[in-house]
Amino acid sequence: QVQLVESGGGLVQAGGSLRISCTASGRSFDNFPMGWFRQAPGKEREFVAAISVNAYSTYYANSAKDRFTISRDNAKNTVYLQMTSLKPEDTAVYYCGSGKERWAPPTFDSHGYEGWGQGTQVTVSS
């Protein structure tokens, strides 16, 4: 069973940058795609970005394109989300998920992931 721990969130001004991390344990990290999702108060969890097992393929929500970059370091069992040009509407709790199927391509659907951690709060002030 995979366990995920997100970290690196905080308070940042609009236009600023932040990098959040997610470290996995419990199974072979490099066999599974990874995804980042976020949930704002009163809203459903939404897809942000995903990365394939070998990092050759990355996928982004329209809201994240050209501003966020997902990456992974399989040697450190960690996936990152570098966020730039942050906007107040990016304020949310950010969660990472590990794909349910070994070697599968990433999915945009949160039901395709497991091992959700406690999340990390990102707050962007205007």
Salt bridges, closest charged atoms under 4 A:
GLU46 OE2 - ARG38 NE 2.58
ASP90 OD1 - ARG38 NH1 2.91
ASP90 OD2 - ARG67 NH1 2.75
ASP109 OD1 - HIS111 ND1 2.98
GLU114 OE2 - ARG27 NH1 2.62
